[in-house]
Structure formats: C-alpha cells, structure tokens
Amino acid sequence: MNGALEHSDQPDPDAIKMFVGQIPRSWSEKELKELFEPYGAVYQINILRDRSQNPPQSKAELIQRQSCQTL
C-alpha cells in the first residue's frame, strides 16, 4: 500500500468512468445501478437528460469502484 490509507468509500485509482448511451428516459439511478452491479460495485451515476432532442434522449456517466471488475 506504500503508506497510503485505504478508503472504502472511494473508487480505486484505476477505476473506469463509462459513458452509457440510449438508456430509457424512464430509468432512474436505481435501475441503472441494478444493471451494472453484477459486474462490480458502482461508485457514482450521473444521468444526463437532453430534452432538446426529438424524442428526448437520456445518457449516463457511471464509475465502477474497480476497473478489473468492469472488463
């Protein structure tokens, strides 16, 4: 660990931030988390809703705690 403190509430330094497109507009963070958690613990989800598109579209940024679980 090289003297570093391990904080379980933070992702690994090599955690992957993913962009997820074309998610259903009706989905919340809960549904998205349930979809990705089988592949590893989810640290953060940010759903982006674009109302200017016709029809309106939703996208998300998602960070999983450890990159190796995502691959």
Secondary structure as the mmCIF struct_conf table of DSSP 4:
data_model
#
loop_
_struct_conf.conf_type_id
_struct_conf.id
_struct_conf.beg_label_comp_id
_struct_conf.beg_label_asym_id
_struct_conf.beg_label_seq_id
_struct_conf.end_label_comp_id
_struct_conf.end_label_asym_id
_struct_conf.end_label_seq_id
TURN_TY1_P TURN_TY1_P1 ASN A 2 GLY A 3
HELX_LH_PP_P HELX_LH_PP_P1 ALA A 4 GLU A 6
TURN_TY1_P TURN_TY1_P2 SER A 8 ASP A 9
BEND BEND1 GLN A 10 GLN A 10
TURN_TY1_P TURN_TY1_P3 PRO A 13 ASP A 14
HELX_LH_PP_P HELX_LH_PP_P2 ALA A 15 ILE A 16
STRN STRN1 LYS A 17 ILE A 23
TURN_TY1_P TURN_TY1_P4 ARG A 25 SER A 26
HELX_RH_AL_P HELX_RH_AL_P1 GLU A 29 PHE A 36
HELX_RH_3T_P HELX_RH_3T_P1 GLU A 37 TYR A 39
BEND BEND2 GLY A 40 GLY A 40
STRN STRN2 VAL A 42 ASP A 50
TURN_TY1_P TURN_TY1_P5 ARG A 51 SER A 52
BEND BEND3 GLN A 53 PRO A 55
STRN STRN3 GLN A 57 GLN A 64
BEND BEND4 ARG A 65 ARG A 65
HELX_RH_AL_P HELX_RH_AL_P2 SER A 67 THR A 70
#
